[in-house]
Amino acid sequence: MASNIERALKTWKEREGAVEGTGDWHTVDQTQINAFADATLDRQFIHVDPELSAQRSPYKVTIAHGFLTLSLVPHLTASALKSDAAREGLAAAINYGLDRVRFPTPVKVGSRVRAKSELLSAEQVAPNTLQLKRRVTVEIDGSDKPGCVAETLVRLVYT
């Protein structure tokens, strides 16, 4: 009988190269931008001062920090990813890192964003651990360009 990790690796391998799904929309508002600015101590006016941004910013409104957009990836992908047999025996999912991150266009205050997740690879990296590499694209409602494109790495630890 196959172990949890053997079954999971087989399932993940079959999904390589496939879009896993697109998550639900999330509105990025000024309250969230301000909270992120407070947490990171990055209070540049283009993020936290609507009046000055209207006058001096090329966007004419405040924009989300690029790293705020990136930090939303786990939330934005959660509604896109299936809970199925590949997660049987899963003890923990751990953010392991990023291979590549780009912010093609800013996320303006009040924008709706969502994430599309594509599984690039699945590899066994320890006796009870798989590593998934995904391309996550944070789409902005009404924009041709995404707010973020990131290659994310997650480690899945199985019992």
PAMARLO-720417 format. One record per residue (C-alpha): residue number from 0; residue in one letter; z, y, x. Coordinates in nm, 3 decimals, decimal comma, padded with zeros to 5 digits. Example, Ala and Ser with C-alpha at 12.3 -4.5 7.8 and 13.67 -1.06 7.14 Angstrom:
BEGIN
(0; 'A'; (00,780; -00,450; 01,230))
(1; 'S'; (00,714; -00,106; 01,367))
//
This chain:
BEGIN
(0; 'M'; (00,000; 00,000; 00,000))
(1; 'A'; (-00,095; 00,344; 00,134))
(2; 'S'; (00,176; 00,597; 00,215))
(3; 'N'; (00,201; 00,940; 00,051))
(4; 'I'; (00,045; 01,109; 00,353))
(5; 'E'; (-00,240; 00,856; 00,378))
(6; 'R'; (-00,328; 00,908; 00,011))
(7; 'A'; (-00,297; 01,285; 00,047))
(8; 'L'; (-00,515; 01,301; 00,359))
(9; 'K'; (-00,786; 01,097; 00,189))
(10; 'T'; (-00,778; 01,326; -00,115))
(11; 'W'; (-00,778; 01,649; 00,090))
(12; 'K'; (-01,062; 01,521; 00,312))
(13; 'E'; (-01,276; 01,458; 00,001))
(14; 'R'; (-01,224; 01,824; -00,096))
(15; 'E'; (-01,327; 01,982; 00,234))
(16; 'G'; (-01,591; 02,249; 00,183))
(17; 'A'; (-01,514; 02,290; -00,186))
(18; 'V'; (-01,387; 02,593; -00,372))
(19; 'E'; (-01,043; 02,496; -00,499))
(20; 'G'; (-01,029; 02,762; -00,764))
(21; 'T'; (-00,984; 03,128; -00,846))
(22; 'G'; (-00,644; 03,263; -00,940))
(23; 'D'; (-00,526; 03,500; -01,207))
(24; 'W'; (-00,566; 03,877; -01,187))
(25; 'H'; (-00,278; 04,088; -01,051))
(26; 'T'; (-00,255; 04,468; -01,074))
(27; 'V'; (-00,141; 04,647; -00,758))
(28; 'D'; (00,055; 04,951; -00,875))
(29; 'Q'; (00,224; 05,238; -00,694))
(30; 'T'; (00,569; 05,086; -00,737))
(31; 'Q'; (00,461; 04,774; -00,548))
(32; 'I'; (00,291; 04,982; -00,276))
(33; 'N'; (00,605; 05,197; -00,236))
(34; 'A'; (00,829; 04,890; -00,215))
(35; 'F'; (00,609; 04,744; 00,057))
(36; 'A'; (00,613; 05,077; 00,243))
(37; 'D'; (00,992; 05,079; 00,228))
(38; 'A'; (01,017; 04,719; 00,348))
(39; 'T'; (00,780; 04,769; 00,642))
(40; 'L'; (00,865; 05,133; 00,724))
(41; 'D'; (00,492; 05,217; 00,696))
(42; 'R'; (00,504; 05,528; 00,478))
(43; 'Q'; (00,170; 05,680; 00,576))
(44; 'F'; (00,061; 05,928; 00,308))
(45; 'I'; (-00,249; 05,729; 00,212))
(46; 'H'; (-00,011; 05,468; 00,072))
(47; 'V'; (00,279; 05,664; -00,078))
(48; 'D'; (00,172; 06,021; -00,158))
(49; 'P'; (-00,069; 06,042; -00,454))
(50; 'E'; (-00,102; 06,423; -00,438))
(51; 'L'; (-00,180; 06,439; -00,067))
(52; 'S'; (-00,411; 06,139; -00,097))
(53; 'A'; (-00,606; 06,316; -00,372))
(54; 'Q'; (-00,658; 06,609; -00,132))
(55; 'R'; (-00,701; 06,444; 00,209))
(56; 'S'; (-00,781; 06,075; 00,174))
(57; 'P'; (-01,146; 05,964; 00,168))
(58; 'Y'; (-01,046; 05,739; -00,126))
(59; 'K'; (-00,888; 06,025; -00,327))
(60; 'V'; (-00,607; 05,793; -00,442))
(61; 'T'; (-00,338; 05,594; -00,266))
(62; 'I'; (-00,433; 05,253; -00,129))
(63; 'A'; (-00,239; 04,935; -00,070))
(64; 'H'; (-00,151; 04,845; 00,286))
(65; 'G'; (-00,386; 04,579; 00,421))
(66; 'F'; (-00,082; 04,368; 00,501))
(67; 'L'; (00,041; 04,407; 00,142))
(68; 'T'; (-00,290; 04,262; 00,024))
(69; 'L'; (-00,253; 03,978; 00,275))
(70; 'S'; (00,108; 03,913; 00,173))
(71; 'L'; (-00,005; 03,862; -00,187))
(72; 'V'; (-00,220; 03,561; -00,090))
(73; 'P'; (00,043; 03,294; -00,171))
(74; 'H'; (00,104; 03,450; -00,513))
(75; 'L'; (-00,266; 03,501; -00,584))
(76; 'T'; (-00,364; 03,147; -00,489))
(77; 'A'; (-00,078; 02,973; -00,670))
(78; 'S'; (-00,253; 02,985; -01,007))
(79; 'A'; (-00,578; 02,857; -00,854))
(80; 'L'; (-00,447; 02,546; -00,681))
(81; 'K'; (-00,408; 02,223; -00,873))
(82; 'S'; (-00,093; 02,018; -00,883))
(83; 'D'; (-00,219; 01,662; -00,852))
(84; 'A'; (-00,202; 01,336; -00,658))
(85; 'A'; (-00,257; 01,517; -00,326))
(86; 'R'; (00,089; 01,667; -00,373))
(87; 'E'; (00,263; 01,336; -00,454))
(88; 'G'; (00,552; 01,298; -00,211))
(89; 'L'; (00,518; 01,657; -00,090))
(90; 'A'; (00,853; 01,779; 00,043))
(91; 'A'; (00,749; 02,125; 00,164))
(92; 'A'; (00,451; 02,356; 00,205))
(93; 'I'; (00,497; 02,594; 00,498))
(94; 'N'; (00,285; 02,893; 00,595))
(95; 'Y'; (00,178; 02,813; 00,950))
(96; 'G'; (-00,039; 03,112; 01,033))
(97; 'L'; (-00,379; 03,271; 01,018))
(98; 'D'; (-00,694; 03,218; 01,220))
(99; 'R'; (-00,889; 03,521; 01,104))
(100; 'V'; (-00,816; 03,816; 00,876))
(101; 'R'; (-01,039; 04,103; 00,771))
(102; 'F'; (-00,993; 04,387; 00,520))
(103; 'P'; (-01,351; 04,479; 00,419))
(104; 'T'; (-01,253; 04,743; 00,164))
(105; 'P'; (-00,925; 04,906; 00,061))
(106; 'V'; (-00,738; 04,808; -00,253))
(107; 'K'; (-00,690; 05,130; -00,448))
(108; 'V'; (-00,378; 05,185; -00,655))
(109; 'G'; (-00,419; 05,038; -01,004))
(110; 'S'; (-00,678; 04,782; -00,888))
(111; 'R'; (-00,677; 04,429; -01,019))
(112; 'V'; (-00,706; 04,162; -00,750))
(113; 'R'; (-00,734; 03,784; -00,753))
(114; 'A'; (-00,794; 03,518; -00,488))
(115; 'K'; (-01,058; 03,251; -00,449))
(116; 'S'; (-00,957; 02,959; -00,226))
(117; 'E'; (-01,194; 02,729; -00,037))
(118; 'L'; (-01,065; 02,429; 00,160))
(119; 'L'; (-01,221; 02,437; 00,507))
(120; 'S'; (-01,039; 02,145; 00,668))
(121; 'A'; (-00,753; 01,898; 00,636))
(122; 'E'; (-00,604; 01,732; 00,942))
(123; 'Q'; (-00,301; 01,516; 01,011))
(124; 'V'; (-00,095; 01,694; 01,279))
(125; 'A'; (00,222; 01,479; 01,279))
(126; 'P'; (00,326; 01,146; 01,125))
(127; 'N'; (00,441; 01,316; 00,803))
(128; 'T'; (00,247; 01,646; 00,819))
(129; 'L'; (-00,098; 01,766; 00,722))
(130; 'Q'; (-00,249; 02,103; 00,808))
(131; 'L'; (-00,487; 02,266; 00,562))
(132; 'K'; (-00,718; 02,548; 00,662))
(133; 'R'; (-00,850; 02,761; 00,377))
(134; 'R'; (-01,074; 03,061; 00,342))
(135; 'V'; (-00,907; 03,289; 00,092))
(136; 'T'; (-01,104; 03,582; -00,048))
(137; 'V'; (-00,910; 03,852; -00,231))
(138; 'E'; (-01,152; 03,993; -00,486))
(139; 'I'; (-01,115; 04,340; -00,637))
(140; 'D'; (-01,219; 04,378; -01,001))
(141; 'G'; (-01,533; 04,593; -01,012))
(142; 'S'; (-01,597; 04,589; -00,636))
(143; 'D'; (-01,877; 04,412; -00,452))
(144; 'K'; (-01,661; 04,389; -00,140))
(145; 'P'; (-01,335; 04,194; -00,115))
(146; 'G'; (-01,005; 04,353; -00,020))
(147; 'C'; (-00,924; 04,073; 00,222))
(148; 'V'; (-01,080; 03,760; 00,365))
(149; 'A'; (-00,841; 03,535; 00,555))
(150; 'E'; (-00,842; 03,190; 00,706))
(151; 'T'; (-00,496; 03,062; 00,624))
(152; 'L'; (-00,312; 02,764; 00,770))
(153; 'V'; (-00,050; 02,574; 00,573))
(154; 'R'; (00,148; 02,271; 00,681))
(155; 'L'; (00,225; 02,013; 00,415))
(156; 'V'; (00,525; 01,791; 00,493))
(157; 'Y'; (00,539; 01,459; 00,305))
(158; 'T'; (00,823; 01,215; 00,245))
//
